[in-house]
Amino acid sequence: MSEKTILVAGGGGFIGGHLVARLLQDGHKIRSVDIKPISDWYQVHDGIENVVADLKDHTACQAACQGVDDVYNLAADMGGMGFIENNKALCMLSVLINTHLLQAAVDNSAKRFFYASSACVYNADKQVDEDVVALKEEDAYPAMPEDGYGWEKLFSERMCRHFREDYGLRTRVARFHNVYGPDGTWDGGREKAPAAICRKIINAVETGETEIEIWGDGKQTRSFMYIDDCIHGILAIMDSDILEPINLGSDELTTINGLVDMVEEIAGVKFQHNHNLSAPKGVNGRNSDNSLIQKHLDWAPGIRLRDGMQKTYDWIRGEYLKKKEKQTA
């Protein structure tokens, strides 16, 4: 593989940090850009260009894309379901990032552009039952995505399509399904279900509590993709001839209650479950149909949820204990 100069937008984030690590390992020159101060990045890598900038700004995008071959756009103002449901306008403002990055990629003659979309683009009418039929790519239309965040993602997908058709920019789009793993958000309100459940159980163990809160009735179904599968899929899709948006997610379905039981088993504990029925819970059921990615790549995410959750739990427990030690020092 020849060396390229690559922009990772959102490189200070969870997925972006892992992607930078892999691209650096493959021998590329990396420009990693994020809005957060570098001290708040989940991973900071030596030997690359680390830039703090707000990519909602057109000028910042032009500077970020200068001299790059490939652009990976993972930058977005987002979080778990609690954040998404309570910050719809903020989520939709991320459309400025993709708009300005696409234009800057064309202006600076970048060759390829990857956009990280989401399963939140899918029609809500197909996600009303816990006993869900796995979502195929065509199920995004007729359009009825997650309000705010999902609409922004669906609109940005179309922008990628039209920039490919009108300007010849080679765009690729993957719809992520619930990515989890170490080196990500685990507290503060933006964390997703796997990290939140790990934190709640670790906190209960450390504080001697006897119950944990679960959002919703816990019967809602989801699939969760471990970060290593996500990174492999991003690179494979970028290198592929797949023109339309494609699912990138595990098809191993579980309930939220089942995920809680799994983490309790990992921790060797069992707590009383307090179901908060007024908390945000998202759609009742969502799973990834991987027929298309299997057809195109002869591959699909396959890391077992139990294996990935063990690694995630161990990492979050270490971070929790480090934070606790600082607070008591």
C-alpha positions as CSV (number, residue, x, y, z in Angstrom):
1,M,0.0,0.0,0.0
2,S,1.5,3.3,-1.1
3,E,1.8,6.1,1.4
4,K,-1.0,8.7,1.4
5,T,-1.8,11.9,3.2
6,I,-5.1,11.4,5.0
7,L,-7.4,13.7,6.9
8,V,-9.4,12.1,9.8
9,A,-12.1,14.6,10.8
10,G,-13.1,13.8,14.3
11,G,-9.8,12.2,15.0
12,G,-10.0,13.1,18.7
13,G,-13.1,11.0,19.1
14,F,-13.7,7.4,19.8
15,I,-13.8,5.9,16.3
16,G,-11.5,8.5,14.9
17,G,-8.8,7.8,17.4
18,H,-8.9,4.1,16.5
19,L,-8.9,4.8,12.8
20,V,-5.9,7.1,13.1
21,A,-4.0,4.4,15.0
22,R,-4.7,1.9,12.2
23,L,-3.8,4.3,9.3
24,L,-0.6,5.3,11.1
25,Q,0.3,1.6,11.5
26,D,-0.3,1.2,7.7
27,G,2.4,3.9,7.1
28,H,0.3,6.9,6.0
29,K,0.8,10.6,6.8
30,I,-2.1,11.7,9.0
31,R,-3.8,15.0,9.8
32,S,-6.1,14.5,12.7
33,V,-8.6,17.3,13.4
34,D,-11.1,17.7,16.2
35,I,-12.9,20.6,17.9
36,K,-11.9,19.4,21.5
37,P,-8.7,20.6,23.1
38,I,-6.0,17.9,22.6
39,S,-6.0,17.2,26.3
40,D,-9.6,15.9,25.8
41,W,-8.9,13.6,22.9
42,Y,-9.4,9.9,23.6
43,Q,-6.2,9.0,21.8
44,V,-3.3,11.3,20.9
45,H,-0.8,9.9,18.5
46,D,2.8,11.0,18.0
47,G,4.3,11.5,14.5
48,I,1.2,13.0,13.0
49,E,-0.4,16.4,12.6
50,N,-2.9,17.0,15.4
51,V,-5.1,20.1,14.8
52,V,-7.8,21.7,17.0
53,A,-10.4,23.3,14.7
54,D,-14.1,23.7,14.3
55,L,-15.0,22.0,11.1
56,K,-18.4,23.6,10.9
57,D,-16.4,26.5,9.7
58,H,-15.7,26.6,5.9
59,T,-12.2,28.1,6.3
60,A,-11.2,25.4,8.8
61,C,-12.3,22.7,6.3
62,Q,-10.3,24.3,3.5
63,A,-7.2,24.3,5.6
64,A,-7.8,20.7,6.8
65,C,-8.2,19.4,3.3
66,Q,-5.1,21.1,1.8
67,G,-2.8,18.5,0.3
68,V,-4.7,15.4,1.3
69,D,-5.5,12.4,-0.8
70,D,-8.3,10.9,1.3
71,V,-10.9,12.3,3.8
72,Y,-12.6,10.3,6.5
73,N,-15.4,12.3,8.0
74,L,-16.2,11.0,11.4
75,A,-16.8,14.4,13.0
76,A,-20.3,15.1,14.4
77,D,-22.0,16.6,17.5
78,M,-23.6,13.5,18.9
79,G,-23.8,11.0,21.7
80,G,-26.1,8.3,23.1
81,M,-29.9,8.3,22.9
82,G,-30.2,10.7,25.9
83,F,-28.1,13.3,24.1
84,I,-29.7,12.8,20.6
85,E,-33.2,13.1,21.9
86,N,-32.5,16.3,23.9
87,N,-30.2,18.1,21.4
88,K,-31.8,17.8,18.0
89,A,-30.7,21.2,16.7
90,L,-27.1,20.6,17.8
91,C,-27.1,17.3,16.0
92,M,-28.5,18.8,12.8
93,L,-25.8,21.5,12.8
94,S,-23.3,18.8,12.0
95,V,-24.6,19.1,8.4
96,L,-22.2,22.1,8.2
97,I,-19.2,19.8,8.7
98,N,-20.0,17.5,5.9
99,T,-21.1,20.3,3.6
100,H,-17.9,22.2,4.0
101,L,-15.7,19.1,4.0
102,L,-17.2,17.9,0.7
103,Q,-16.6,21.3,-0.9
104,A,-13.1,21.5,0.5
105,A,-12.3,18.0,-0.7
106,V,-13.3,19.0,-4.2
107,D,-11.5,22.4,-4.1
108,N,-8.3,20.7,-2.9
109,S,-8.5,17.8,-5.4
110,A,-8.9,15.0,-2.8
111,K,-9.4,11.6,-4.4
112,R,-11.6,9.8,-1.9
113,F,-14.1,10.7,0.8
114,F,-15.6,8.5,3.5
115,Y,-18.7,9.5,5.4
116,A,-19.8,7.9,8.7
117,S,-23.6,7.7,8.6
118,S,-25.8,6.0,11.1
119,A,-28.6,3.4,11.4
120,C,-30.6,6.3,12.8
121,V,-31.4,7.1,9.1
122,Y,-33.8,4.1,8.9
123,N,-37.6,4.5,8.7
124,A,-39.0,4.5,12.3
125,D,-42.1,2.5,11.1
126,K,-39.7,-0.5,10.6
127,Q,-38.4,-0.3,14.2
128,V,-41.6,-0.4,16.3
129,D,-41.4,-4.0,17.4
130,E,-38.7,-5.7,19.7
131,D,-39.0,-8.8,17.4
132,V,-37.4,-6.7,14.7
133,V,-36.7,-7.7,11.0
134,A,-33.1,-6.7,10.3
135,L,-32.9,-3.5,8.4
136,K,-31.9,-3.6,4.7
137,E,-30.3,-0.6,3.1
138,E,-33.4,0.2,1.1
139,D,-35.4,0.6,4.4
140,A,-34.2,4.1,4.7
141,Y,-36.9,5.2,2.2
142,P,-39.6,6.4,2.4
143,A,-37.8,8.7,4.7
144,M,-38.7,8.8,8.4
145,P,-35.4,8.8,10.3
146,E,-34.6,9.6,13.9
147,D,-35.6,13.3,14.4
148,G,-32.7,15.7,14.3
149,Y,-29.6,13.4,14.2
150,G,-31.1,10.9,11.7
151,W,-32.3,13.6,9.3
152,E,-28.9,15.2,9.3
153,K,-27.2,11.9,8.5
154,L,-29.7,11.1,5.7
155,F,-29.3,14.5,4.1
156,S,-25.5,14.2,4.3
157,E,-25.7,10.8,2.6
158,R,-27.4,12.4,-0.3
159,M,-24.8,15.2,-0.5
160,C,-22.1,12.5,-0.8
161,R,-24.0,10.9,-3.6
162,H,-24.4,14.1,-5.6
163,F,-20.8,15.3,-5.0
164,R,-19.8,11.9,-6.5
165,E,-22.2,12.4,-9.5
166,D,-21.6,16.1,-10.1
167,Y,-17.9,16.5,-9.2
168,G,-16.4,13.1,-9.6
169,L,-15.3,12.8,-5.9
170,R,-15.2,9.1,-5.0
171,T,-17.5,9.0,-2.0
172,R,-18.3,6.0,0.2
173,V,-20.9,5.9,3.0
174,A,-21.3,3.4,5.8
175,R,-24.3,3.3,8.2
176,F,-22.8,2.5,11.6
177,H,-24.9,0.4,14.1
178,N,-24.0,1.1,17.7
179,V,-20.2,1.0,17.9
180,Y,-18.6,0.3,21.2
181,G,-15.2,-0.5,22.8
182,P,-12.3,0.9,24.8
183,D,-11.0,4.5,24.4
184,G,-14.4,6.1,24.1
185,T,-17.1,8.0,26.1
186,W,-18.2,6.2,29.2
187,D,-19.7,9.0,31.4
188,G,-20.9,12.6,31.1
189,G,-24.1,12.1,29.2
190,R,-22.9,11.3,25.7
191,E,-22.1,7.6,26.3
192,K,-24.0,4.9,24.6
193,A,-25.7,1.9,26.2
194,P,-22.7,-0.6,26.4
195,A,-20.5,2.0,28.1
196,A,-23.3,3.4,30.3
197,I,-24.2,-0.1,31.5
198,C,-20.6,-0.9,32.3
199,R,-20.2,2.3,34.3
200,K,-23.4,1.8,36.2
201,I,-22.4,-1.7,37.3
202,I,-18.9,-0.7,38.1
203,N,-20.1,2.2,40.2
204,A,-22.6,-0.1,42.0
205,V,-19.8,-2.5,42.8
206,E,-17.5,0.2,44.1
207,T,-20.1,2.1,46.1
208,G,-22.0,-0.9,47.5
209,E,-25.3,-0.1,45.8
210,T,-27.8,-2.9,45.4
211,E,-29.7,-1.7,42.3
212,I,-29.0,0.0,38.9
213,E,-31.2,2.0,36.6
214,I,-32.1,0.8,33.1
215,W,-33.6,3.2,30.6
216,G,-36.9,1.9,29.3
217,D,-38.3,-1.5,30.0
218,G,-35.1,-3.2,28.8
219,K,-37.0,-5.2,26.2
220,Q,-35.8,-3.0,23.3
221,T,-33.5,-4.9,20.9
222,R,-30.2,-3.8,19.4
223,S,-27.0,-5.0,17.8
224,F,-23.6,-3.7,18.9
225,M,-20.4,-3.6,16.8
226,Y,-17.0,-3.8,18.4
227,I,-14.6,-1.1,17.4
228,D,-12.1,-3.4,15.7
229,D,-14.8,-4.7,13.3
230,C,-15.8,-1.0,12.7
231,I,-12.3,0.0,11.6
232,H,-11.8,-3.0,9.4
233,G,-15.2,-2.2,7.7
234,I,-14.4,1.5,7.2
235,L,-11.1,0.7,5.4
236,A,-12.7,-2.1,3.3
237,I,-15.7,0.0,2.3
238,M,-13.4,2.9,1.3
239,D,-11.4,0.6,-0.9
240,S,-14.4,-1.0,-2.4
241,D,-16.6,-0.2,-5.4
242,I,-19.7,0.1,-3.2
243,L,-21.5,3.3,-4.4
244,E,-24.6,3.4,-2.2
245,P,-24.8,3.6,1.6
246,I,-24.2,0.3,3.2
247,N,-24.8,-1.2,6.7
248,L,-21.7,-1.6,8.9
249,G,-22.9,-3.3,12.1
250,S,-23.1,-6.6,13.9
251,D,-26.2,-8.8,13.3
252,E,-25.9,-10.4,16.8
253,L,-29.2,-9.2,18.4
254,T,-29.7,-8.7,22.1
255,T,-32.1,-7.0,24.4
256,I,-30.9,-4.2,26.7
257,N,-31.9,-6.4,29.6
258,G,-29.7,-9.1,28.0
259,L,-26.8,-6.7,27.7
260,V,-27.2,-5.8,31.4
261,D,-27.2,-9.5,32.4
262,M,-24.1,-10.0,30.3
263,V,-22.2,-7.2,32.0
264,E,-23.3,-8.5,35.4
265,E,-21.9,-11.9,34.5
266,I,-18.6,-10.3,33.5
267,A,-18.5,-8.4,36.8
268,G,-19.6,-11.5,38.8
269,V,-22.5,-9.6,40.4
270,K,-26.3,-9.4,40.3
271,F,-28.3,-6.3,41.1
272,Q,-31.9,-5.3,41.3
273,H,-33.0,-3.6,38.0
274,N,-34.9,-0.3,38.3
275,H,-36.5,0.4,34.9
276,N,-37.0,4.1,34.2
277,L,-39.9,4.1,31.8
278,S,-39.7,7.9,31.3
279,A,-36.1,7.9,30.1
280,P,-35.1,8.1,26.4
281,K,-34.9,4.6,25.0
282,G,-35.0,5.1,21.2
283,V,-36.7,2.7,18.8
284,N,-38.1,-0.6,20.1
285,G,-36.0,-2.8,17.8
286,R,-33.1,-2.4,15.4
287,N,-30.7,-4.9,13.8
288,S,-28.3,-4.8,10.8
289,D,-29.0,-6.9,7.7
290,N,-25.6,-7.8,6.5
291,S,-26.5,-9.5,3.2
292,L,-25.1,-6.6,1.1
293,I,-21.8,-6.2,2.8
294,Q,-21.3,-10.0,2.8
295,K,-22.0,-9.9,-1.0
296,H,-19.6,-7.1,-1.8
297,L,-16.8,-7.8,0.7
298,D,-17.2,-11.5,1.5
299,W,-17.0,-10.2,5.1
300,A,-19.2,-8.9,7.9
301,P,-18.6,-7.8,11.5
302,G,-18.3,-11.0,13.6
303,I,-16.6,-10.2,16.9
304,R,-18.8,-11.7,19.6
305,L,-20.6,-9.3,21.9
306,R,-19.5,-11.1,25.0
307,D,-15.8,-10.9,23.9
308,G,-16.0,-7.2,23.1
309,M,-17.9,-6.4,26.3
310,Q,-15.2,-8.1,28.4
311,K,-12.6,-5.8,26.9
312,T,-14.8,-2.7,27.2
313,Y,-15.7,-3.5,30.8
314,D,-12.1,-4.0,31.8
315,W,-11.1,-0.7,30.2
316,I,-13.9,1.3,31.7
317,R,-13.2,-0.2,35.1
318,G,-9.6,1.0,34.8
319,E,-10.7,4.5,33.8
320,Y,-13.3,4.6,36.6
321,L,-10.7,3.7,39.2
322,K,-8.2,6.2,37.9
323,K,-10.9,8.9,38.1
324,K,-11.9,7.9,41.6
325,E,-8.2,7.9,42.7
326,K,-7.8,11.5,41.4
327,Q,-10.9,12.7,43.2
328,T,-9.8,11.2,46.5
329,A,-6.2,12.3,46.3
